[in-house]
């Protein structure tokens, strides 16, 4: 006597109940082979448009969810790329991440985004969880990592791109710009325009601190007045900008130029200046960082430093795709930056 399993009995009843729908179930319903179903989902260029649309209609009707992990075990490829950001709450990273995701999606890769909370220790814990999902590649923000993270990534043997920064001690590939050069360029450009009383308002993010320290050091060599600094705890918000400017003004100090660690902080400075009846830029010039849409449409429109976010994201994705294809990739790509002057600096 033939003993039949519960799935076969459920099929006979026309009811799979709580049993997960498999690729074989979809193939049977669609009247095609299981390999055609897999190709329609993962390699659509290998099947006709009509077949693909028919299969996908059955997939939607049956609620089939592809078992990507099973495919990864069979091929050693998950077609998954993990992107680790300090936070998902700050729009300064949005353009870079979107460009990465768009290019990888074109190539058939999925992306997973996780926040590290600005600390190498949180990044270490997140990487441990991510690597357990067998990603084909990882994108990290910045170059500060714990030794444990470095060792774990090295042993994983997968492509890693450090974005938003350049250093002499890269893990694998780097795509970004020099934060020190940003600070130097800002100091030289606006010192030449006649600003002498400077202040810096920002958060205690390592990359922001490097930019701000570079501004201070370069201004010192140029002969500007001592720079007043307001460094507040993360995260970067409008409140940081408002509080930073309030602290400066309440102590009786009136800078004629403020460099902010991000556009978000700078928008808070603009809001506090308006509340106190200060005219920007006549009474106070304000410069942000990141070139976000909110800054472009502020009143007055915010001057800022563009980090060529879309190009950076595209270069990150291309570096990964070259490595996935077994091709060499540049170990370091400088996507540079540009000072963009709008109404907030005159």
ABEGO torsion letter per residue (X at the ends): XBBBBAAAAAAAAGBAEABBBBAAAAAAAAGBBAAAAAAAAABAAABBAAAAAAAAAAAAAAGBBBBAAAAAAAAGBAGBBBBBBABAABAAAAAAAAAAAAAAAAAGBBBBBBBAGGBAAAAAAAAAAAAAAGBABBBBBEABBBAAAAAAAAAAGBBBBBBGBBBABBABBBBEBBAAAAAAAAAAAAAAAGBABBBBBBBBBAAAAAAAAAAAAAAAAAGBBBBBBBBBBOBBBAAAAAAAAAAAAAAGBBBABBBBABAAAAAAAAAAAAAAGBBOAAABBBBBBGGBAAAAABOBBBBBBBAGAAAAAAAAAAAAAAAAAGBBBBABBBAEBBBBBBAAAX
